Amino acid sequence: MFDSATPRFRTIEGPTELDRFLGLPYTLNHELADDLRQGRRRTEWMWMALIDDSVVARVAWWGNPGEDKPALLDIFDIADPADPVHRLAAHDLMETATRQVIGRAEPPGYIRYVPPDWRDNQASRRHVEVLIDIAEQTGARVFVERLRFEWRKGTPIALPSGRLDFRHPHDDEEVIDLMTAVVPGSLDAHTVLDLKTMTPREAAQGHFSGELAQQISSRDNWRIATDHTGASVGFVTPGHNHYHPVIGYLAVLPEHRGNGYIHDILATGTRILADQGVDHIRAATDLTNLPMAAAFELGGWVNFERSINMTWTPH
């Protein structure tokens, strides 16, 4: 006999069932309808665990339009983290949906967006820890925690100090060359992991063809910072992704670090987008990258959120 408490796992039946999927609250809910229209999500990548027709858990992946497999697991929710039935359903849903969507390949990473003070709020901490624990039971592990910053319209932008000049990159190769130069000393956990299996050049090319190539805005926004001799000091890539104006990459070359140039470069990148009339700009850095976090804070950026990045890749 069918037990009504036994969860049923299935995908949403189509966009008309999106409202049911959105019944569990999360910061990305408002993006899902447009993601479906634009091909960044597919109904077969959006799974629910149902008990008595109520959604007790859900998972969903995100991918680049036109690609066969998703690039990221970014939605994993449970209706009641304190309910052992819901926790078990969430675990089994994760395993079932991953098997159907990903197959035998290594699953893409999982990102959970959390409040900046999530550890200080008992309810928030419990919820996040339950999700992390379930993901770990399926073989994932926490890789890095990141700070998500936002500049908001009206926030003052530091005036140019006059120490640096800024110009457009000559071409993509120049940007890749500069990225190659900064990779070895990077404090970014993903870059450090890349360097275990890649040369600095390969890591730079991978990042360039990945996140930076996904910017939907013109590369006319990008700037190379130079000193008064014309030597390159650093660079910044302001732009737009599918959702927000962003600072995609920001760096100072190793031989020029310690001079405070990061503040001039960040201010220039911020001003380029602000002058285009945006009302906010997003950026992120690892929790452990203290110099970069300090630069954003001194620039008036708000740490509005964090992200927990998990991976099934050994490291």
C-alpha positions in Angstrom: 0.0 0.0 0.0 1.2 3.5 -0.8 2.4 5.4 2.2 1.4 9.1 2.0 4.6 10.0 4.0 6.8 8.4 1.4 8.3 11.2 -0.8 7.9 11.2 -4.5 10.7 12.7 -6.6 10.0 14.4 -10.0 10.8 17.4 -12.2 8.4 20.2 -12.5 6.0 19.5 -15.4 6.6 22.9 -17.1 6.7 26.6 -16.5 3.1 26.5 -15.4 4.3 24.6 -12.3 6.9 27.1 -11.4 4.8 28.7 -8.7 4.8 25.4 -6.8 8.6 25.1 -7.1 8.9 28.7 -5.8 6.9 27.8 -2.7 10.2 27.4 -0.7 11.8 30.8 -0.2 15.3 31.6 -1.5 17.2 34.6 -2.7 17.3 33.4 -6.3 13.5 32.7 -6.7 12.9 35.9 -8.5 15.3 34.9 -11.3 13.9 31.5 -12.2 11.1 32.5 -14.6 13.5 34.5 -16.8 16.1 31.8 -16.5 13.6 29.3 -17.9 12.7 31.7 -20.8 16.4 32.3 -21.6 17.5 28.7 -21.4 19.7 29.1 -18.4 17.5 26.5 -16.6 15.4 23.6 -17.9 12.5 21.9 -16.4 14.4 18.6 -16.4 17.0 20.3 -14.2 14.4 21.3 -11.6 13.4 18.6 -9.1 11.0 18.4 -6.2 10.4 16.0 -3.3 6.7 15.8 -2.6 4.9 14.4 0.4 1.1 14.6 0.2 1.5 17.0 -2.7 3.5 19.4 -0.6 7.1 20.3 -1.6 9.4 19.3 1.2 12.7 19.7 -0.7 13.9 20.9 -4.1 17.1 21.0 -6.2 17.9 22.9 -9.4 20.9 23.4 -11.6 21.9 26.4 -13.7 23.7 26.2 -17.1 24.8 28.3 -20.0 22.1 28.5 -22.8 22.6 25.8 -25.4 24.8 23.5 -23.3 23.8 19.9 -22.7 24.8 19.7 -19.0 24.4 22.2 -16.2 27.4 24.1 -14.9 26.3 24.7 -11.3 23.9 23.4 -8.6 22.7 26.6 -7.0 19.3 25.7 -5.5 18.9 23.1 -2.7 16.2 23.8 -0.2 14.3 21.9 2.5 11.0 22.9 3.9 11.7 22.1 7.6 15.3 21.4 8.5 14.2 20.2 11.9 12.0 17.4 10.5 13.9 14.1 10.0 11.5 13.0 7.3 12.2 16.2 5.3 16.0 15.8 5.8 15.8 12.2 4.5 13.7 13.3 1.6 16.2 16.1 0.7 19.1 13.6 0.8 17.4 11.1 -1.4 16.2 13.8 -3.7 19.8 15.1 -4.1 21.0 11.6 -5.0 18.1 10.8 -7.3 18.1 14.1 -9.2 21.9 14.1 -9.6 21.9 10.7 -11.0 19.2 11.6 -13.6 20.6 15.1 -14.5 24.4 14.5 -14.3 24.7 10.7 -14.8 28.0 9.2 -13.9 30.0 12.4 -14.5 31.4 14.3 -11.6 28.7 16.7 -10.4 29.3 20.5 -10.8 29.9 22.6 -7.7 27.2 23.7 -5.3 26.8 27.3 -4.2 24.6 28.3 -1.3 23.9 32.1 -0.8 23.6 32.9 2.9 23.2 36.1 5.0 26.4 37.8 6.0 25.7 37.0 9.6 24.4 33.5 9.1 26.6 32.0 11.8 25.2 34.5 14.4 21.5 33.7 13.7 20.5 30.4 15.2 17.8 29.6 12.7 19.9 30.6 9.7 22.9 28.7 11.0 20.9 25.5 11.6 19.3 25.6 8.1 22.6 26.1 6.4 24.4 23.5 8.4 21.6 20.9 7.6 22.0 21.6 3.9 25.8 21.3 4.1 25.5 18.1 6.1 23.2 16.6 3.5 25.5 17.6 0.6 28.5 16.1 2.5 26.6 12.8 2.9 26.5 12.6 -0.9 30.2 13.2 -1.2 30.5 17.0 -1.3 32.8 19.1 0.8 33.0 22.7 1.7 35.6 24.3 -0.6 35.5 28.0 0.2 33.3 30.7 1.7 33.1 34.0 -0.2 32.0 37.5 0.6 29.6 39.1 -1.8 29.8 42.9 -2.0 27.5 45.5 -3.5 28.1 49.2 -4.4 24.9 51.1 -4.3 23.9 54.3 -6.2 24.7 57.4 -4.3 27.7 55.9 -2.5 30.7 58.2 -3.0 33.5 57.0 -5.3 37.0 58.1 -4.5 38.4 60.7 -6.8 41.4 59.7 -8.9 44.6 60.1 -6.9 46.7 61.0 -10.0 49.1 58.1 -9.4 47.8 56.0 -12.2 46.7 56.3 -15.8 44.1 54.1 -17.4 43.7 52.9 -20.9 41.8 50.2 -22.9 43.5 46.8 -23.4 45.2 46.4 -26.7 43.6 43.0 -27.2 42.5 39.9 -25.4 46.0 38.5 -25.3 47.2 41.5 -23.2 44.5 40.7 -20.6 45.4 37.1 -20.6 49.1 38.0 -20.2 48.3 40.1 -17.2 46.0 37.5 -15.7 48.9 35.0 -16.1 51.2 37.3 -14.2 48.8 37.6 -11.2 47.7 34.0 -11.0 50.8 32.6 -9.1 50.3 34.9 -6.1 46.5 34.8 -6.1 44.6 34.3 -2.8 41.6 33.0 -4.7 40.9 29.4 -3.6 39.7 28.4 -7.1 42.8 29.7 -8.7 45.1 28.0 -6.1 43.3 24.7 -6.9 43.7 25.3 -10.6 47.4 25.7 -10.2 47.7 22.1 -8.8 46.9 20.8 -12.3 47.5 23.7 -14.6 50.2 26.2 -15.6 49.5 29.8 -14.7 48.8 30.5 -18.4 46.3 27.6 -18.6 44.6 28.8 -15.4 44.4 32.4 -16.8 43.0 31.2 -20.1 40.4 29.1 -18.3 39.2 32.0 -16.3 39.1 34.3 -19.3 37.1 31.9 -21.4 34.9 31.1 -18.5 33.5 33.9 -16.3 34.8 36.8 -18.3 33.6 35.5 -21.6 30.1 35.2 -20.2 29.9 39.0 -19.7 27.2 40.3 -22.0 28.5 43.8 -22.0 31.1 45.4 -24.2 34.7 45.0 -23.3 35.1 48.8 -23.9 34.6 49.0 -20.1 37.8 47.1 -19.3 40.8 49.1 -18.2 44.6 48.6 -17.8 46.2 50.7 -15.0 49.6 52.0 -15.8 52.1 54.1 -13.9 53.6 57.3 -15.3 56.4 55.3 -17.1 53.7 53.4 -19.0 54.3 50.1 -17.2 51.2 48.0 -16.5 50.3 48.0 -12.8 47.0 46.1 -12.8 43.6 45.9 -14.5 39.9 45.8 -13.9 37.0 44.3 -16.0 33.7 46.1 -15.2 30.7 44.7 -17.1 27.4 43.0 -16.9 26.6 39.3 -16.4 23.1 37.9 -17.1 21.8 39.5 -13.9 23.9 42.4 -12.6 26.5 45.0 -13.3 29.7 43.4 -11.9 33.4 43.9 -11.4 34.4 40.6 -13.0 38.2 40.7 -12.3 40.3 43.1 -10.3 44.0 42.7 -9.7 47.4 44.4 -9.1 50.5 42.9 -10.5 52.8 41.2 -7.9 55.6 43.7 -8.2 53.3 46.6 -7.6 51.4 45.3 -4.6 51.6 47.1 -1.3 51.3 50.6 -2.8 47.5 51.0 -2.4 46.9 50.9 -6.1 44.0 48.5 -5.6 41.9 51.4 -4.4 42.5 53.5 -7.5 41.7 50.6 -9.7 38.5 49.6 -7.9 37.4 53.2 -7.9 37.9 53.5 -11.6 36.0 50.3 -12.3 33.2 51.5 -10.1 33.0 54.9 -11.8 32.9 53.4 -15.3 29.7 51.5 -14.5 28.2 54.3 -12.2 28.6 56.8 -15.1 26.5 54.5 -17.2 23.6 54.9 -14.8 23.5 51.6 -12.9 22.0 51.6 -9.5 24.2 48.9 -8.1 27.3 46.8 -8.9 28.2 43.3 -7.6 31.6 41.7 -6.8 32.9 38.9 -4.7 36.1 37.7 -3.0 37.1 34.8 -0.8 36.6 35.3 2.9 40.3 34.8 3.4 41.3 37.4 0.9 41.7 40.1 3.4 43.3 42.8 1.2 40.6 42.6 -1.4 37.8 42.6 1.2 39.4 45.6 2.8 39.5 47.4 -0.5 35.8 46.9 -1.1 34.9 48.1 2.4 37.1 51.2 2.1 35.4 51.9 -1.2 32.0 52.0 0.4 30.8 48.6 -0.8 28.4 46.6 1.4 28.9 43.0 2.3 25.3 42.1 1.7 25.7 38.3 1.4 28.1 35.4 1.6 28.3 32.2 -0.4 29.3 28.7 0.6 31.0 26.9 -2.3 31.0 23.1 -2.1 32.5 20.6 -4.5 32.6 16.9 -5.3 36.1 17.3 -6.7 38.9 16.0 -4.4 41.2 18.8 -3.2 
